[in-house]
Amino acid sequence: MEATNHSLSDLSSNQTIFDAEKDMYDKALKASGYKHTLTHKQQQQPQNSLPKNRKRRVIWFNPPFNSAVKQILPRSF
Protein backbone atom coordinates (compact mmCIF):
# COMPACT_ATOMS: atom_id res chain seq x y z
CA MET A 1 0.00 0.00 0.00
CA GLU A 2 2.78 2.39 0.85
CA ALA A 3 4.57 1.48 -2.36
CA THR A 4 1.43 2.22 -4.37
CA ASN A 5 0.97 5.52 -2.56
CA HIS A 6 4.62 6.48 -3.04
CA SER A 7 4.74 5.60 -6.75
CA LEU A 8 1.45 7.35 -7.50
CA SER A 9 2.64 10.47 -5.66
CA ASP A 10 5.91 10.44 -7.59
CA LEU A 11 4.18 10.07 -10.95
CA SER A 12 1.72 12.90 -10.21
CA SER A 13 3.18 16.37 -10.56
CA ASN A 14 0.46 18.05 -8.48
CA GLN A 15 -2.57 17.40 -6.28
CA THR A 16 -5.18 17.66 -9.04
CA ILE A 17 -3.52 15.02 -11.22
CA PHE A 18 -3.14 12.78 -8.17
CA ASP A 19 -6.84 13.13 -7.30
CA ALA A 20 -7.87 12.29 -10.87
CA GLU A 21 -5.97 8.97 -10.80
CA LYS A 22 -6.49 8.12 -7.13
CA ASP A 23 -10.02 6.73 -7.50
CA MET A 24 -9.00 3.80 -9.69
CA TYR A 25 -6.28 2.75 -7.22
CA ASP A 26 -8.58 3.19 -4.21
CA LYS A 27 -11.20 0.93 -5.80
CA ALA A 28 -8.57 -1.75 -6.49
CA LEU A 29 -7.30 -1.59 -2.90
CA LYS A 30 -10.80 -1.82 -1.46
CA ALA A 31 -11.62 -4.77 -3.74
CA SER A 32 -8.50 -6.52 -2.43
CA GLY A 33 -9.61 -6.03 1.16
CA TYR A 34 -7.42 -3.09 2.21
CA LYS A 35 -8.85 -0.13 4.12
CA HIS A 36 -6.00 2.27 3.34
CA THR A 37 -6.81 5.51 1.50
CA LEU A 38 -4.22 7.11 -0.74
CA THR A 39 -2.91 10.59 0.07
CA HIS A 40 -0.68 12.87 -1.99
CA LYS A 41 2.76 13.54 -0.52
CA GLN A 42 4.97 16.35 -1.74
CA GLN A 43 8.07 15.24 -3.57
CA GLN A 44 11.30 16.07 -1.79
CA GLN A 45 14.04 17.65 -3.83
CA PRO A 46 17.26 15.65 -3.62
CA GLN A 47 19.93 17.42 -1.62
CA ASN A 48 22.77 16.16 -3.76
CA SER A 49 21.91 16.38 -7.45
CA LEU A 50 25.11 14.71 -8.65
CA PRO A 51 24.53 11.51 -10.63
CA LYS A 52 25.50 8.31 -8.86
CA ASN A 53 28.30 6.33 -10.42
CA ARG A 54 27.13 2.99 -11.71
CA LYS A 55 29.31 0.02 -10.90
CA ARG A 56 30.20 -2.18 -13.84
CA ARG A 57 29.08 -5.78 -13.76
CA VAL A 58 32.10 -7.95 -14.37
CA ILE A 59 31.67 -11.61 -15.26
CA TRP A 60 34.55 -13.75 -14.16
CA PHE A 61 35.38 -17.13 -15.63
CA ASN A 62 37.06 -19.54 -13.24
CA PRO A 63 37.68 -22.84 -15.03
CA PRO A 64 37.57 -25.96 -12.89
CA PHE A 65 40.96 -27.36 -11.89
CA ASN A 66 42.02 -30.80 -13.02
CA SER A 67 45.64 -31.94 -12.86
CA ALA A 68 45.09 -34.43 -15.71
CA VAL A 69 44.43 -31.62 -18.24
CA LYS A 70 47.61 -30.51 -20.00
CA GLN A 71 46.11 -27.76 -22.17
CA ILE A 72 45.86 -24.19 -20.85
CA LEU A 73 42.10 -23.56 -20.96
CA PRO A 74 41.92 -19.75 -20.62
CA ARG A 75 43.99 -19.29 -23.76
CA SER A 76 41.47 -21.27 -25.78
CA PHE A 77 38.72 -18.82 -24.86
TIVO-2410 file (N, C-alpha, C; in nm, 3 decimals):
# residues 77
REC num residu      c1      c2      c3 atome chaine
REC   1      M   0.082  -0.118   0.000     N      A
REC   1      M   0.000   0.000   0.000    CA      A
REC   1      M   0.087   0.125   0.000     C      A
REC   2      E   0.189   0.123   0.082     N      A
REC   2      E   0.278   0.239   0.085    CA      A
REC   2      E   0.353   0.253  -0.047     C      A
REC   3      A   0.387   0.142  -0.108     N      A
REC   3      A   0.457   0.148  -0.236    CA      A
REC   3      A   0.366   0.206  -0.343     C      A
REC   4      T   0.239   0.168  -0.341     N      A
REC   4      T   0.143   0.222  -0.437    CA      A
REC   4      T   0.125   0.372  -0.415     C      A
REC   5      N   0.113   0.412  -0.289     N      A
REC   5      N   0.097   0.552  -0.256    CA      A
REC   5      N   0.220   0.633  -0.298     C      A
REC   6      H   0.337   0.579  -0.271     N      A
REC   6      H   0.462   0.648  -0.304    CA      A
REC   6      H   0.479   0.662  -0.456     C      A
REC   7      S   0.454   0.553  -0.530     N      A
REC   7      S   0.474   0.560  -0.675    CA      A
REC   7      S   0.371   0.650  -0.741     C      A
REC   8      L   0.248   0.648  -0.693     N      A
REC   8      L   0.145   0.735  -0.750    CA      A
REC   8      L   0.175   0.881  -0.719     C      A
REC   9      S   0.227   0.910  -0.601     N      A
REC   9      S   0.264   1.047  -0.566    CA      A
REC   9      S   0.381   1.095  -0.651     C      A
REC  10      D   0.476   1.005  -0.677     N      A
REC  10      D   0.591   1.044  -0.759    CA      A
REC  10      D   0.552   1.069  -0.904     C      A
REC  11      L   0.458   0.991  -0.956     N      A
REC  11      L   0.418   1.007  -1.095    CA      A
REC  11      L   0.329   1.130  -1.116     C      A
REC  12      S   0.261   1.174  -1.011     N      A
REC  12      S   0.172   1.290  -1.021    CA      A
REC  12      S   0.249   1.417  -0.989     C      A
REC  13      S   0.242   1.514  -1.078     N      A
REC  13      S   0.318   1.637  -1.056    CA      A
REC  13      S   0.249   1.732  -0.960     C      A
REC  14      N   0.117   1.719  -0.943     N      A
REC  14      N   0.046   1.805  -0.848    CA      A
REC  14      N  -0.075   1.733  -0.790     C      A
REC  15      Q  -0.145   1.800  -0.699     N      A
REC  15      Q  -0.257   1.740  -0.628    CA      A
REC  15      Q  -0.374   1.707  -0.720     C      A
REC  16      T  -0.402   1.791  -0.819     N      A
REC  16      T  -0.518   1.766  -0.904    CA      A
REC  16      T  -0.500   1.642  -0.991     C      A
REC  17      I  -0.380   1.621  -1.042     N      A
REC  17      I  -0.352   1.502  -1.122    CA      A
REC  17      I  -0.359   1.377  -1.033     C      A
REC  18      F  -0.308   1.389  -0.911     N      A
REC  18      F  -0.314   1.278  -0.817    CA      A
REC  18      F  -0.459   1.240  -0.787     C      A
REC  19      D  -0.544   1.340  -0.762     N      A
REC  19      D  -0.684   1.313  -0.730    CA      A
REC  19      D  -0.759   1.250  -0.847     C      A
REC  20      A  -0.721   1.286  -0.969     N      A
REC  20      A  -0.787   1.229  -1.087    CA      A
REC  20      A  -0.757   1.079  -1.101     C      A
REC  21      E  -0.638   1.037  -1.065     N      A
REC  21      E  -0.597   0.897  -1.080    CA      A
REC  21      E  -0.619   0.814  -0.954     C      A
REC  22      K  -0.641   0.880  -0.842     N      A
REC  22      K  -0.649   0.812  -0.713    CA      A
REC  22      K  -0.768   0.717  -0.704     C      A
REC  23      D  -0.880   0.752  -0.765     N      A
REC  23      D  -1.002   0.673  -0.750    CA      A
REC  23      D  -0.986   0.530  -0.800     C      A
REC  24      M  -0.919   0.513  -0.913     N      A
REC  24      M  -0.900   0.380  -0.969    CA      A
REC  24      M  -0.817   0.292  -0.873     C      A
REC  25      Y  -0.712   0.350  -0.814     N      A
REC  25      Y  -0.628   0.275  -0.722    CA      A
REC  25      Y  -0.701   0.246  -0.592     C      A
REC  26      D  -0.781   0.341  -0.543     N      A
REC  26      D  -0.858   0.319  -0.421    CA      A
REC  26      D  -0.958   0.205  -0.439     C      A
REC  27      K  -1.024   0.200  -0.554     N      A
REC  27      K  -1.120   0.093  -0.580    CA      A
REC  27      K  -1.051  -0.044  -0.582     C      A
REC  28      A  -0.931  -0.049  -0.643     N      A
REC  28      A  -0.857  -0.175  -0.649    CA      A
REC  28      A  -0.812  -0.219  -0.510     C      A
REC  29      L  -0.771  -0.125  -0.426     N      A
REC  29      L  -0.730  -0.159  -0.290    CA      A
REC  29      L  -0.849  -0.207  -0.207     C      A
REC  30      K  -0.961  -0.142  -0.221     N      A
REC  30      K  -1.080  -0.182  -0.146    CA      A
REC  30      K  -1.130  -0.319  -0.193     C      A
REC  31      A  -1.121  -0.347  -0.322     N      A
REC  31      A  -1.162  -0.477  -0.374    CA      A
REC  31      A  -1.070  -0.588  -0.324     C      A
REC  32      S  -0.946  -0.553  -0.294     N      A
REC  32      S  -0.850  -0.652  -0.243    CA      A
REC  32      S  -0.860  -0.671  -0.092     C      A
REC  33      G  -0.942  -0.587  -0.027     N      A
REC  33      G  -0.961  -0.603   0.116    CA      A
REC  33      G  -0.884  -0.505   0.202     C      A
REC  34      Y  -0.817  -0.408   0.144     N      A
REC  34      Y  -0.742  -0.309   0.221    CA      A
REC  34      Y  -0.832  -0.191   0.255     C      A
REC  35      K  -0.806  -0.128   0.370     N      A
REC  35      K  -0.885  -0.013   0.412    CA      A
REC  35      K  -0.804   0.116   0.405     C      A
REC  36      H  -0.690   0.111   0.345     N      A
REC  36      H  -0.600   0.227   0.334    CA      A
REC  36      H  -0.651   0.322   0.225     C      A
REC  37      T  -0.647   0.453   0.253     N      A
REC  37      T  -0.681   0.551   0.150    CA      A
REC  37      T  -0.552   0.621   0.107     C      A
REC  38      L  -0.542   0.650  -0.018     N      A
REC  38      L  -0.422   0.711  -0.074    CA      A
REC  38      L  -0.422   0.860  -0.049     C      A
REC  39      T  -0.306   0.915  -0.015     N      A
REC  39      T  -0.291   1.059   0.007    CA      A
REC  39      T  -0.170   1.107  -0.070     C      A
REC  40      H  -0.178   1.229  -0.121     N      A
REC  40      H  -0.068   1.287  -0.199    CA      A
REC  40      H   0.039   1.339  -0.104     C      A
REC  41      K   0.162   1.306  -0.131     N      A
REC  41      K   0.276   1.354  -0.052    CA      A
REC  41      K   0.365   1.436  -0.144     C      A
REC  42      Q   0.410   1.549  -0.095     N      A
REC  42      Q   0.497   1.635  -0.174    CA      A
REC  42      Q   0.629   1.564  -0.201     C      A
REC  43      Q   0.679   1.584  -0.320     N      A
REC  43      Q   0.807   1.524  -0.357    CA      A
REC  43      Q   0.919   1.607  -0.295     C      A
REC  44      Q   1.016   1.539  -0.237     N      A
REC  44      Q   1.130   1.607  -0.179    CA      A
REC  44      Q   1.238   1.623  -0.285     C      A
REC  45      Q   1.295   1.740  -0.290     N      A
REC  45      Q   1.404   1.765  -0.383    CA      A
REC  45      Q   1.531   1.698  -0.328     C      A
REC  46      P   1.603   1.628  -0.412     N      A
REC  46      P   1.726   1.565  -0.362    CA      A
REC  46      P   1.828   1.671  -0.322     C      A
REC  47      Q   1.895   1.646  -0.211     N      A
REC  47      Q   1.993   1.742  -0.162    CA      A
REC  47      Q   2.117   1.743  -0.250     C      A
REC  48      N   2.157   1.627  -0.293     N      A
REC  48      N   2.277   1.616  -0.376    CA      A
REC  48      N   2.232   1.576  -0.516     C      A
REC  49      S   2.242   1.666  -0.611     N      A
REC  49      S   2.191   1.638  -0.745    CA      A
REC  49      S   2.296   1.578  -0.837     C      A
REC  50      L   2.409   1.534  -0.782     N      A
REC  50      L   2.511   1.471  -0.865    CA      A
REC  50      L   2.467   1.329  -0.902     C      A
REC  51      P   2.492   1.287  -1.025     N      A
REC  51      P   2.453   1.151  -1.063    CA      A
REC  51      P   2.539   1.048  -0.989     C      A
REC  52      K   2.477   0.938  -0.954     N      A
REC  52      K   2.550   0.831  -0.886    CA      A
REC  52      K   2.629   0.751  -0.989     C      A
REC  53      N   2.749   0.714  -0.953     N      A
REC  53      N   2.830   0.633  -1.042    CA      A
REC  53      N   2.781   0.490  -1.041     C      A
REC  54      R   2.762   0.436  -1.157     N      A
REC  54      R   2.713   0.299  -1.171    CA      A
REC  54      R   2.831   0.204  -1.173     C      A
REC  55      K   2.824   0.101  -1.091     N      A
REC  55      K   2.931   0.002  -1.090    CA      A
REC  55      K   2.914  -0.092  -1.209     C      A
REC  56      R   3.024  -0.126  -1.272     N      A
REC  56      R   3.020  -0.218  -1.384    CA      A
REC  56      R   2.999  -0.359  -1.334     C      A
REC  57      R   2.925  -0.437  -1.409     N      A
REC  57      R   2.908  -0.578  -1.376    CA      A
REC  57      R   3.014  -0.656  -1.451     C      A
REC  58      V   3.102  -0.719  -1.378     N      A
REC  58      V   3.210  -0.795  -1.437    CA      A
REC  58      V   3.179  -0.943  -1.422     C      A
REC  59      I   3.188  -1.017  -1.530     N      A
REC  59      I   3.167  -1.161  -1.526    CA      A
REC  59      I   3.303  -1.228  -1.529     C      A
REC  60      W   3.329  -1.305  -1.427     N      A
REC  60      W   3.455  -1.375  -1.416    CA      A
REC  60      W   3.438  -1.520  -1.458     C      A
REC  61      F   3.540  -1.573  -1.526     N      A
REC  61      F   3.538  -1.713  -1.563    CA      A
REC  61      F   3.649  -1.784  -1.487     C      A
REC  62      N   3.610  -1.873  -1.399     N      A
REC  62      N   3.706  -1.954  -1.324    CA      A
REC  62      N   3.690  -2.099  -1.369     C      A
REC  63      P   3.782  -2.146  -1.455     N      A
REC  63      P   3.768  -2.284  -1.503    CA      A
REC  63      P   3.796  -2.383  -1.390     C      A
REC  64      P   3.732  -2.495  -1.394     N      A
REC  64      P   3.757  -2.596  -1.289    CA      A
REC  64      P   3.899  -2.652  -1.303     C      A
REC  65      F   3.960  -2.684  -1.190     N      A
REC  65      F   4.096  -2.736  -1.189    CA      A
REC  65      F   4.095  -2.887  -1.201     C      A
REC  66      N   4.183  -2.936  -1.288     N      A
REC  66      N   4.202  -3.080  -1.302    CA      A
REC  66      N   4.347  -3.100  -1.340     C      A
REC  67      S   4.420  -3.176  -1.260     N      A
REC  67      S   4.564  -3.194  -1.286    CA      A
REC  67      S   4.590  -3.282  -1.408     C      A
REC  68      A   4.490  -3.356  -1.455     N      A
REC  68      A   4.509  -3.443  -1.571    CA      A
REC  68      A   4.504  -3.364  -1.702     C      A
REC  69      V   4.453  -3.242  -1.702     N      A
REC  69      V   4.443  -3.162  -1.824    CA      A
REC  69      V   4.576  -3.093  -1.848     C      A
REC  70      K   4.631  -3.110  -1.967     N      A
REC  70      K   4.761  -3.051  -2.000    CA      A
REC  70      K   4.748  -2.922  -2.080     C      A
REC  71      Q   4.633  -2.895  -2.137     N      A
REC  71      Q   4.611  -2.776  -2.217    CA      A
REC  71      Q   4.576  -2.658  -2.125     C      A
REC  72      I   4.619  -2.538  -2.163     N      A
REC  72      I   4.586  -2.419  -2.085    CA      A
REC  72      I   4.450  -2.368  -2.136     C      A
REC  73      L   4.346  -2.387  -2.054     N      A
REC  73      L   4.210  -2.356  -2.096    CA      A
REC  73      L   4.183  -2.206  -2.120     C      A
REC  74      P   4.227  -2.115  -2.037     N      A
REC  74      P   4.192  -1.975  -2.062    CA      A
REC  74      P   4.242  -1.922  -2.196     C      A
REC  75      R   4.349  -1.975  -2.246     N      A
REC  75      R   4.399  -1.929  -2.376    CA      A
REC  75      R   4.308  -1.971  -2.489     C      A
REC  76      S   4.236  -2.082  -2.471     N      A
REC  76      S   4.147  -2.127  -2.578    CA      A
REC  76      S   4.020  -2.043  -2.586     C      A
REC  77      F   3.988  -1.970  -2.483     N      A
REC  77      F   3.872  -1.882  -2.486    CA      A
REC  77      F   3.918  -1.750  -2.539     C      A
***
